[in-house]
Amino acid sequence: MPGGRPRSYDPDAALDAAMLMFWTHGYEGTSVSSLTSAMGMSAPSIYAAFGDKETLFGRVLEHYLAGPGAYLEAALDQPTASALVRALLDAAIDTVAGDDTPHGCLSVHGALVGAGSATAQRVLARVSESKLDLLSHRLRAFRDRGELPSDCDPSGLARLLMTVIQGLAVQAASGAPREELRRIADQMMACFPTRAAA
């Protein structure tokens, strides 16, 4: 558009388009020119509406976490620790190996190829710590009411679960079929701490 004059656009649709680009190609693999094509906006219009590429990535990540990536928050409502972990793993697999979305996880993919962006790394680190805190807090509540062994470390268990989920995302992005991801999740459930003895 001449002079970069802002055009009429749907912010959510534009963020959806940018999300798919970053999700498919990662941070470094997504160029500004590919974003302009996908979002249907000129580069000056994107800058005016969303900021530079790093700022846009932060907005996209927030958009992702409020949509496809919100499965952790949904799983926190499960009534038992084992139900929470099962729901979390199943939802993660549905997200990272979906039929209609890129395979892998936007945040994991961004972390793997976004090392050149300090801003992207800060956003990803903040998101990761926030999710770990939420999961640790919920697991601690389960331990305190006797649903997990008294010597269970909620923070360590939360970090293990998030590591497994990140591994599922990497496996999915590498082409692993959903059945293989399910077997990994089943093995994680088999290793999950049992209820404390009465």
C-alpha positions as a Markdown table, in Angstrom:
| # | Residue | x | y | z |
|---|---|---|---|---|
| 1 | Met | 0.0 | 0.0 | 0.0 |
| 2 | Pro | 1.4 | 3.4 | -0.9 |
| 3 | Gly | 3.0 | 5.1 | 2.1 |
| 4 | Gly | 2.1 | 2.2 | 4.3 |
| 5 | Arg | -1.4 | 3.6 | 5.0 |
| 6 | Pro | -3.2 | 1.3 | 7.5 |
| 7 | Arg | -5.8 | -0.9 | 5.9 |
| 8 | Ser | -9.0 | -2.3 | 7.3 |
| 9 | Tyr | -8.2 | -5.7 | 8.9 |
| 10 | Asp | -9.4 | -8.2 | 11.5 |
| 11 | Pro | -6.8 | -8.3 | 14.3 |
| 12 | Asp | -7.7 | -11.9 | 15.3 |
| 13 | Ala | -7.6 | -13.1 | 11.7 |
| 14 | Ala | -4.2 | -11.4 | 11.2 |
| 15 | Leu | -2.8 | -12.9 | 14.4 |
| 16 | Asp | -4.2 | -16.4 | 13.3 |
| 17 | Ala | -2.3 | -16.1 | 10.0 |
| 18 | Ala | 0.9 | -14.9 | 11.7 |
| 19 | Met | 0.5 | -17.7 | 14.3 |
| 20 | Leu | 0.4 | -20.4 | 11.6 |
| 21 | Met | 3.5 | -18.9 | 10.0 |
| 22 | Phe | 5.5 | -18.9 | 13.2 |
| 23 | Trp | 4.1 | -22.3 | 14.2 |
| 24 | Thr | 5.1 | -23.8 | 10.9 |
| 25 | His | 8.5 | -22.2 | 10.4 |
| 26 | Gly | 9.6 | -21.0 | 13.8 |
| 27 | Tyr | 10.8 | -17.5 | 14.6 |
| 28 | Glu | 13.9 | -17.3 | 12.5 |
| 29 | Gly | 12.3 | -19.2 | 9.7 |
| 30 | Thr | 9.5 | -16.7 | 9.3 |
| 31 | Ser | 10.4 | -13.7 | 7.2 |
| 32 | Val | 8.6 | -10.3 | 7.2 |
| 33 | Ser | 7.8 | -10.9 | 3.5 |
| 34 | Ser | 6.1 | -14.2 | 4.4 |
| 35 | Leu | 4.2 | -12.5 | 7.1 |
| 36 | Thr | 2.9 | -9.8 | 4.8 |
| 37 | Ser | 1.7 | -12.4 | 2.4 |
| 38 | Ala | 0.0 | -14.5 | 5.0 |
| 39 | Met | -1.5 | -11.6 | 6.9 |
| 40 | Gly | -2.6 | -9.7 | 3.8 |
| 41 | Met | -0.9 | -6.5 | 5.2 |
| 42 | Ser | 2.0 | -4.4 | 4.0 |
| 43 | Ala | 5.1 | -4.4 | 6.2 |
| 44 | Pro | 4.5 | -0.8 | 7.4 |
| 45 | Ser | 0.9 | -1.7 | 8.2 |
| 46 | Ile | 2.1 | -4.7 | 10.3 |
| 47 | Tyr | 4.6 | -2.5 | 12.1 |
| 48 | Ala | 1.9 | 0.1 | 12.8 |
| 49 | Ala | -0.6 | -2.5 | 14.1 |
| 50 | Phe | 1.6 | -5.0 | 15.9 |
| 51 | Gly | 5.2 | -3.6 | 16.1 |
| 52 | Asp | 8.3 | -5.2 | 14.7 |
| 53 | Lys | 8.7 | -8.9 | 14.2 |
| 54 | Glu | 9.9 | -9.6 | 17.7 |
| 55 | Thr | 6.9 | -7.7 | 19.2 |
| 56 | Leu | 4.5 | -9.4 | 16.8 |
| 57 | Phe | 5.9 | -12.8 | 17.9 |
| 58 | Gly | 5.1 | -11.9 | 21.5 |
| 59 | Arg | 1.6 | -11.0 | 20.5 |
| 60 | Val | 1.3 | -14.2 | 18.5 |
| 61 | Leu | 2.5 | -16.3 | 21.4 |
| 62 | Glu | -0.1 | -14.7 | 23.7 |
| 63 | His | -2.7 | -15.4 | 21.0 |
| 64 | Tyr | -1.6 | -19.0 | 20.8 |
| 65 | Leu | -1.6 | -19.5 | 24.6 |
| 66 | Ala | -5.1 | -18.2 | 24.8 |
| 67 | Gly | -6.2 | -20.6 | 22.1 |
| 68 | Pro | -4.6 | -23.8 | 21.0 |
| 69 | Gly | -1.9 | -23.6 | 23.8 |
| 70 | Ala | -4.4 | -23.2 | 26.7 |
| 71 | Tyr | -4.6 | -26.9 | 27.4 |
| 72 | Leu | -2.6 | -26.7 | 30.6 |
| 73 | Glu | -4.9 | -24.2 | 32.2 |
| 74 | Ala | -7.9 | -26.4 | 31.2 |
| 75 | Ala | -6.3 | -29.5 | 32.7 |
| 76 | Leu | -5.8 | -27.8 | 36.1 |
| 77 | Asp | -9.6 | -28.2 | 36.7 |
| 78 | Gln | -9.3 | -32.0 | 36.9 |
| 79 | Pro | -10.3 | -33.4 | 40.3 |
| 80 | Thr | -7.3 | -35.7 | 40.8 |
| 81 | Ala | -3.6 | -35.6 | 40.1 |
| 82 | Ser | -3.7 | -38.5 | 37.8 |
| 83 | Ala | -6.7 | -37.2 | 35.9 |
| 84 | Leu | -4.9 | -33.8 | 35.6 |
| 85 | Val | -1.8 | -35.5 | 34.1 |
| 86 | Arg | -3.8 | -37.7 | 31.8 |
| 87 | Ala | -5.8 | -34.7 | 30.5 |
| 88 | Leu | -2.7 | -32.6 | 30.1 |
| 89 | Leu | -0.8 | -35.3 | 28.1 |
| 90 | Asp | -3.8 | -36.1 | 25.9 |
| 91 | Ala | -4.5 | -32.4 | 25.2 |
| 92 | Ala | -0.9 | -31.7 | 24.5 |
| 93 | Ile | -0.9 | -34.6 | 21.9 |
| 94 | Asp | -4.1 | -33.2 | 20.3 |
| 95 | Thr | -2.4 | -29.8 | 20.0 |
| 96 | Val | 1.1 | -30.8 | 18.8 |
| 97 | Ala | -0.2 | -33.5 | 16.4 |
| 98 | Gly | -3.5 | -32.0 | 15.3 |
| 99 | Asp | -5.1 | -32.8 | 11.9 |
| 100 | Asp | -5.6 | -29.2 | 10.9 |
| 101 | Thr | -2.6 | -27.4 | 12.5 |
| 102 | Pro | 1.2 | -27.6 | 12.1 |
| 103 | His | 2.8 | -30.5 | 14.0 |
| 104 | Gly | 4.8 | -29.4 | 17.0 |
| 105 | Cys | 4.3 | -26.6 | 19.5 |
| 106 | Leu | 4.6 | -22.9 | 18.7 |
| 107 | Ser | 6.6 | -22.1 | 21.9 |
| 108 | Val | 8.9 | -25.1 | 21.6 |
| 109 | His | 9.5 | -24.4 | 17.9 |
| 110 | Gly | 10.1 | -20.8 | 18.6 |
| 111 | Ala | 12.6 | -21.7 | 21.3 |
| 112 | Leu | 14.5 | -24.1 | 19.1 |
| 113 | Val | 15.0 | -21.7 | 16.2 |
| 114 | Gly | 14.6 | -18.3 | 17.9 |
| 115 | Ala | 17.9 | -18.0 | 19.7 |
| 116 | Gly | 18.8 | -15.0 | 17.6 |
| 117 | Ser | 16.0 | -13.0 | 19.2 |
| 118 | Ala | 16.6 | -11.9 | 22.8 |
| 119 | Thr | 13.0 | -10.6 | 23.0 |
| 120 | Ala | 11.6 | -13.9 | 21.8 |
| 121 | Gln | 13.7 | -15.8 | 24.3 |
| 122 | Arg | 12.5 | -13.6 | 27.1 |
| 123 | Val | 8.9 | -14.1 | 26.1 |
| 124 | Leu | 9.3 | -17.9 | 25.9 |
| 125 | Ala | 11.2 | -18.0 | 29.3 |
| 126 | Arg | 8.4 | -16.0 | 31.0 |
| 127 | Val | 5.7 | -18.2 | 29.5 |
| 128 | Ser | 7.5 | -21.4 | 30.5 |
| 129 | Glu | 8.0 | -20.2 | 34.1 |
| 130 | Ser | 4.4 | -19.1 | 34.4 |
| 131 | Lys | 3.2 | -22.6 | 33.3 |
| 132 | Leu | 5.6 | -24.3 | 35.6 |
| 133 | Asp | 4.3 | -22.2 | 38.5 |
| 134 | Leu | 0.7 | -23.0 | 37.8 |
| 135 | Leu | 1.3 | -26.7 | 37.5 |
| 136 | Ser | 3.6 | -26.8 | 40.5 |
| 137 | His | 1.0 | -25.1 | 42.6 |
| 138 | Arg | -1.8 | -27.5 | 41.6 |
| 139 | Leu | 0.4 | -30.6 | 42.2 |
| 140 | Arg | 1.4 | -29.2 | 45.6 |
| 141 | Ala | -2.3 | -29.0 | 46.5 |
| 142 | Phe | -2.8 | -32.6 | 45.5 |
| 143 | Arg | 0.3 | -33.7 | 47.6 |
| 144 | Asp | -0.9 | -31.7 | 50.6 |
| 145 | Arg | -4.3 | -33.4 | 50.6 |
| 146 | Gly | -2.7 | -36.8 | 50.3 |
| 147 | Glu | -3.2 | -37.7 | 46.6 |
| 148 | Leu | 0.6 | -37.7 | 46.0 |
| 149 | Pro | 3.3 | -39.2 | 48.2 |
| 150 | Ser | 4.4 | -36.9 | 51.0 |
| 151 | Asp | 8.0 | -36.9 | 49.7 |
| 152 | Cys | 6.9 | -35.9 | 46.2 |
| 153 | Asp | 8.5 | -32.7 | 44.9 |
| 154 | Pro | 5.8 | -30.8 | 43.1 |
| 155 | Ser | 8.2 | -28.4 | 41.3 |
| 156 | Gly | 10.4 | -31.2 | 40.1 |
| 157 | Leu | 7.3 | -33.3 | 39.0 |
| 158 | Ala | 5.9 | -30.2 | 37.1 |
| 159 | Arg | 9.3 | -29.7 | 35.4 |
| 160 | Leu | 9.4 | -33.4 | 34.4 |
| 161 | Leu | 5.9 | -33.2 | 32.9 |
| 162 | Met | 6.7 | -30.0 | 31.0 |
| 163 | Thr | 9.8 | -31.7 | 29.7 |
| 164 | Val | 7.8 | -34.7 | 28.5 |
| 165 | Ile | 5.3 | -32.4 | 26.8 |
| 166 | Gln | 8.1 | -30.5 | 25.1 |
| 167 | Gly | 9.5 | -33.8 | 24.0 |
| 168 | Leu | 6.1 | -34.8 | 22.5 |
| 169 | Ala | 6.1 | -31.6 | 20.6 |
| 170 | Val | 9.6 | -32.2 | 19.2 |
| 171 | Gln | 8.6 | -35.8 | 18.3 |
| 172 | Ala | 5.5 | -34.6 | 16.5 |
| 173 | Ala | 7.4 | -32.0 | 14.6 |
| 174 | Ser | 9.8 | -34.7 | 13.5 |
| 175 | Gly | 6.9 | -36.8 | 12.1 |
| 176 | Ala | 6.1 | -39.2 | 14.9 |
| 177 | Pro | 2.6 | -40.6 | 14.5 |
| 178 | Arg | 0.0 | -39.9 | 17.1 |
| 179 | Glu | 0.0 | -43.6 | 18.2 |
| 180 | Glu | 3.7 | -43.3 | 19.2 |
| 181 | Leu | 3.0 | -40.1 | 21.2 |
| 182 | Arg | 0.2 | -41.9 | 23.0 |
| 183 | Arg | 2.6 | -44.7 | 24.0 |
| 184 | Ile | 5.0 | -42.1 | 25.4 |
| 185 | Ala | 2.1 | -40.6 | 27.4 |
| 186 | Asp | 1.0 | -44.1 | 28.6 |
| 187 | Gln | 4.6 | -44.7 | 29.9 |
| 188 | Met | 4.6 | -41.4 | 31.7 |
| 189 | Met | 1.3 | -42.3 | 33.4 |
| 190 | Ala | 2.8 | -45.7 | 34.4 |
| 191 | Cys | 5.7 | -43.9 | 36.1 |
| 192 | Phe | 3.5 | -41.3 | 37.8 |
| 193 | Pro | 3.7 | -41.3 | 41.6 |
| 194 | Thr | 1.0 | -43.3 | 43.3 |
| 195 | Arg | -1.3 | -42.1 | 45.9 |
| 196 | Ala | 0.2 | -41.9 | 49.4 |
| 197 | Ala | -0.5 | -44.9 | 51.6 |
| 198 | Ala | -3.2 | -44.4 | 54.2 |
